[in-house]
Amino acid sequence: MRQLLADLALPDIAAAKVRATERFRPLSGYSGHLVQLKTSWCGTPQARARSIGTLPAMTELGPAAWPPAPIRTERLVLREPEARDRMAVIELFASPEVGTYIGGPRPRDELERTVPEEPRRRPGLFVVDLDGAMIGTITFDRRDAERPGHLRPDAGEAELGYMFLPEAWGYGYAAEACAAALDWFANALPSEPVVLCTQTANDRSMRLAAKLGFTEADRFKEYGAEQWFGVWSSVKSSG
Ligand SMILES: CC(C)(COP(=O)(O)OP(=O)(O)OC[C@H]1O[C@@H](n2cnc3c(N)ncnc32)[C@H](O)[C@@H]1OP(=O)(O)O)[C@@H](O)C(=O)NCCC(=O)NCCS
């Protein structure tokens, strides 16, 4: 459970108090808030506690402008978080179903206290909107060097994360939204691969990863569970 403190979206309160303004330095022209919404749930607790705001959480977007214009799919919109998303953010992080393979839920009362009126925006974080209501989040983060599972020695690979409200499962929304996010990424950072890490026991996530075109690069044990590490690239090999 402690793992979630660093795993899920909201900051460890203690960590947030530590020079939050320094650690969550926004990009120029990017209006940030003190409390960060971070949805990278695959890091070690230590690494993530350390990394809240310090890892380059897609602040290095290269030539890509952030935020992009809202991305529209057949049924969904990918956009930045807004004040109207607050209750959905709390639901997402308090949900036992959502937390099953990502460290468990966060206490609702803590969430009520700590989620800001306007959930924090940051580069790499999309809210997924269905008919005006948030149903999930999609994130791109830079993978911590201390984690197992890498494609290159200097680490820092772009890592996809996704988390949807249980009532939105089973309709293909996550697949539709992630495909659009990967399309955006392929245009923003052409030729850069995307990685993904999920417990092999997380059947829905494993099916989604396969559907999106991720292929296995590694498997390892972490947090007492087998983890699947996959890679996706917009550049298709010629042979
Ligand atoms: C992982 C997660 C996003 C998957 O959500 P999901 O809704 O199962 O994923 P998809 O969007 O791919 O939807 C697939 C299902 O929608 C069904 N579906 C219904 N209508 C559909 C449509 N129009 N198009 C596509 N699929 C459709 C599919 O048949 C499939 O059903 P099945 O799972 O029974 O086979 C979700 O379970 C989740 O948020 N889990 C908690 C967070 C988590 O563990 N994240 C992983 C961190 S590494």
The ligand as an SDF file (V2000), in Angstrom:
LIG
                    3D

 48 50  0  0  0  0  0  0  0  0999 V2000
   -5.8060   -1.5780  -18.1880 C   0  0  0  0  0  0  0  0  0  0  0  0
   -7.1500   -0.9180  -18.5380 C   0  0  0  0  0  0  0  0  0  0  0  0
   -6.9120    0.5090  -19.0050 C   0  0  0  0  0  0  0  0  0  0  0  0
   -7.8190   -1.7330  -19.6410 C   0  0  0  0  0  0  0  0  0  0  0  0
   -9.1270   -1.2290  -19.8700 O   0  0  0  0  0  0  0  0  0  0  0  0
  -10.1020   -1.9990  -20.8970 P   0  0  0  0  0  0  0  0  0  0  0  0
  -11.3730   -1.2590  -20.9430 O   0  0  0  0  0  0  0  0  0  0  0  0
  -10.1460   -3.4440  -20.5530 O   0  0  0  0  0  0  0  0  0  0  0  0
   -9.3010   -1.8700  -22.2600 O   0  0  0  0  0  0  0  0  0  0  0  0
   -9.8070   -1.6280  -23.7530 P   0  0  0  0  0  0  0  0  0  0  0  0
  -10.0840   -0.2130  -24.0180 O   0  0  0  0  0  0  0  0  0  0  0  0
   -8.7650   -2.2600  -24.6180 O   0  0  0  0  0  0  0  0  0  0  0  0
  -11.1640   -2.3980  -23.8650 O   0  0  0  0  0  0  0  0  0  0  0  0
  -11.1270   -3.7640  -24.1480 C   0  0  0  0  0  0  0  0  0  0  0  0
  -12.4970   -4.3810  -23.9800 C   0  0  0  0  0  0  0  0  0  0  0  0
  -13.5080   -3.5520  -24.5470 O   0  0  0  0  0  0  0  0  0  0  0  0
  -14.3580   -4.3820  -25.3790 C   0  0  0  0  0  0  0  0  0  0  0  0
  -15.0280   -3.4870  -26.3470 N   0  0  0  0  0  0  0  0  0  0  0  0
  -16.3630   -3.1640  -26.2880 C   0  0  0  0  0  0  0  0  0  0  0  0
  -16.6520   -2.3000  -27.2590 N   0  0  0  0  0  0  0  0  0  0  0  0
  -15.5080   -2.0630  -27.9440 C   0  0  0  0  0  0  0  0  0  0  0  0
  -15.1860   -1.2530  -29.0440 C   0  0  0  0  0  0  0  0  0  0  0  0
  -16.1110   -0.4700  -29.6310 N   0  0  0  0  0  0  0  0  0  0  0  0
  -13.9210   -1.2280  -29.4890 N   0  0  0  0  0  0  0  0  0  0  0  0
  -12.9710   -1.9790  -28.9010 C   0  0  0  0  0  0  0  0  0  0  0  0
  -13.2200   -2.7840  -27.8410 N   0  0  0  0  0  0  0  0  0  0  0  0
  -14.4850   -2.8230  -27.3540 C   0  0  0  0  0  0  0  0  0  0  0  0
  -13.4020   -5.3830  -25.9280 C   0  0  0  0  0  0  0  0  0  0  0  0
  -14.0820   -6.5230  -26.4270 O   0  0  0  0  0  0  0  0  0  0  0  0
  -12.5770   -5.7090  -24.6950 C   0  0  0  0  0  0  0  0  0  0  0  0
  -13.3060   -6.5490  -23.8440 O   0  0  0  0  0  0  0  0  0  0  0  0
  -12.6160   -7.7280  -23.0290 P   0  0  0  0  0  0  0  0  0  0  0  0
  -11.6080   -7.0800  -22.1270 O   0  0  0  0  0  0  0  0  0  0  0  0
  -13.7330   -8.3470  -22.2850 O   0  0  0  0  0  0  0  0  0  0  0  0
  -11.9560   -8.5970  -24.0280 O   0  0  0  0  0  0  0  0  0  0  0  0
   -8.0670   -0.9070  -17.2850 C   0  0  0  0  0  0  0  0  0  0  0  0
   -8.3090   -2.2200  -16.8850 O   0  0  0  0  0  0  0  0  0  0  0  0
   -7.4830   -0.1110  -16.1130 C   0  0  0  0  0  0  0  0  0  0  0  0
   -7.5830    1.0930  -16.0640 O   0  0  0  0  0  0  0  0  0  0  0  0
   -6.8940   -0.8400  -15.1280 N   0  0  0  0  0  0  0  0  0  0  0  0
   -6.3780   -0.2070  -13.9260 C   0  0  0  0  0  0  0  0  0  0  0  0
   -5.0870    0.5330  -14.1390 C   0  0  0  0  0  0  0  0  0  0  0  0
   -3.9890   -0.3930  -14.5730 C   0  0  0  0  0  0  0  0  0  0  0  0
   -3.8520   -1.5080  -14.1120 O   0  0  0  0  0  0  0  0  0  0  0  0
   -3.1590    0.1160  -15.4860 N   0  0  0  0  0  0  0  0  0  0  0  0
   -2.0120   -0.6030  -15.9810 C   0  0  0  0  0  0  0  0  0  0  0  0
   -0.8040    0.0270  -15.4170 C   0  0  0  0  0  0  0  0  0  0  0  0
    0.6940   -0.6590  -16.0290 S   0  0  0  0  0  0  0  0  0  0  0  0
  1  2  1  0
  2  3  1  0
  2  4  1  0
  2 36  1  0
  4  5  1  0
  5  6  1  0
  6  7  2  0
  6  8  1  0
  6  9  1  0
  9 10  1  0
 10 11  2  0
 10 12  1  0
 10 13  1  0
 13 14  1  0
 14 15  1  0
 15 16  1  0
 15 30  1  0
 16 17  1  0
 17 18  1  0
 17 28  1  0
 18 19  1  0
 18 27  1  0
 19 20  2  0
 20 21  1  0
 21 22  1  0
 21 27  2  0
 22 23  1  0
 22 24  2  0
 24 25  1  0
 25 26  2  0
 26 27  1  0
 28 29  1  0
 28 30  1  0
 30 31  1  0
 31 32  1  0
 32 33  2  0
 32 34  1  0
 32 35  1  0
 36 37  1  0
 36 38  1  0
 38 39  2  0
 38 40  1  0
 40 41  1  0
 41 42  1  0
 42 43  1  0
 43 44  2  0
 43 45  1  0
 45 46  1  0
 46 47  1  0
 47 48  1  0
M  END
$$$$
